[in-house]
Amino acid sequence: MLETLAAVERIVREVGRELAGRQAAEPLAAATAEEARAAFEALDRPAALLLRERLTELRPRAGWLDDEWAREVPGAGEWWLCDATDGAVQYLSALPQWAVTVTLLRDGAPPWRWCTLRSPVPRTARWPAAAPG
């Protein structure tokens, strides 16, 4: 499992670098919520697809939970629960308080003590210290 964790860290860093490189220096000037949503989708969608591609290569049998707000998760098997741009408002506001979040759920619970979180700006990360026990 530690090899998986190291691979997830590399993937999350890659996606975070991509997003950080595309983040505007100034807040988004959107006149409507629809404009803001469209601008965010244009940035988030490629990052989410890259995250999904890399994590699927890593654990091809793991499923995907597409609703990051889901209250229930499958009780069996492995499932990815991810948010490529966690902190969308901050990201669009040119603020550093956003992150790439990834959690692998196994049989309804994360196999690590907490989720993988990478905030490319200001380059902070939280990784599980050890497998649960």
Secondary structure, 3 states (H helix, E strand, C coil): CHHHHHHHHHHHHHHHHHHHHHCCCCCCCCCCHHHHHHHHHHHHHHHHHHHHHHHHHHCCCCEEECCCCCCCCCCCCEEEEEEEEECHHHHHCCCCCCEEEEEEEECCECCCCCCEEEECCCCEEECCCCCCC
